[in-house]
Amino acid sequence: MISFRLIGLATFGSIALMGSVYFFQHVLGYAPCKMCVWQRWPHVVAIAIGIIALALRDARIAFLGGLAALTTSAIGLYHAGVEQKWWEGPNTCTSGSTEGMSATDLLNQILAAPVVRCDEIAWDFIGVSMAGWNSIISLGFAIIWFTAFARR
């Protein structure tokens, strides 16, 4: 029984974290960089794992939730290190499909796109950036997931 409470807690944690990043993005206007988006995917996976584990009443897959949480924690740590200039981050950018676009439309799309650098801290709280907080909080989620797995 305790395993399912822990799974619910970790799942809700990822849901709340995803809600907060979308609040920062869509309400407060903080556009995400590429590495910010990378950190979101493992949370989506953890949420799906949590829903499946709770629906099937099977705590064995909590281990996978722990791996997802560890993954986003590691990406967050890497991103925080890039922001602190401890190491270099990716030097590539991505964009949507340009197929069928005229040169003028492509230029307008480029000029309208927000420039968000992975090596600049957009927001911090007590000296820790969003990426750093994601790393810390997600490590806590990983501990919850693995505890749920151990108590199954």
Protein Blocks (a to p, Z undefined) as FASTA:
>chain_A
ZZmmmmmmmmmmmmmmmmmmmmmmmmnopacdfklmmmmmmmmmmmmmmmmmmmnopakl
mmmmmmmmmmmmmmmmmmmmmmnopaccdfbdcdddfehiafklmmmmmmmpccddfkbc
fbdcehiafklmmmmmmmmmmmmmmmmmmmZZ
